[in-house]
Amino acid sequence: MPTRRCPICRSLFDPEKSPSNLFCGERCRLLDLGRWLDERYGLPDESDESPETSDAEPEPE
């Protein structure tokens, strides 16, 4: 029986018996969703590059 660790509560569970397959149960799945909706999680924004690190040529003055 393969086991997986729940990323929310860290308990071991069988993903084949779990309806969500990523979390041990509905409670942990909803906690994770709430964290995304509260913006506690985020993806890096690569559009904030400074001009020094950009590959674009500087505009002439």
ChimeraX attribute file (.defattr): number of C-alpha atoms within 10 A of each C-alpha:
attribute: neighborCount
match mode: 1-to-1
recipient: residues
	/A:1	6
	/A:2	8
	/A:3	11
	/A:4	16
	/A:5	15
	/A:6	19
	/A:7	14
	/A:8	13
	/A:9	12
	/A:10	12
	/A:11	12
	/A:12	14
	/A:13	19
	/A:14	16
	/A:15	19
	/A:16	13
	/A:17	10
	/A:18	13
	/A:19	12
	/A:20	13
	/A:21	15
	/A:22	17
	/A:23	25
	/A:24	24
	/A:25	16
	/A:26	12
	/A:27	12
	/A:28	18
	/A:29	18
	/A:30	12
	/A:31	13
	/A:32	17
	/A:33	13
	/A:34	13
	/A:35	12
	/A:36	12
	/A:37	11
	/A:38	10
	/A:39	10
	/A:40	9
	/A:41	12
	/A:42	10
	/A:43	6
	/A:44	7
	/A:45	7
	/A:46	6
	/A:47	7
	/A:48	8
	/A:49	10
	/A:50	7
	/A:51	10
	/A:52	9
	/A:53	7
	/A:54	11
	/A:55	8
	/A:56	8
	/A:57	8
	/A:58	9
	/A:59	5
	/A:60	4
	/A:61	3
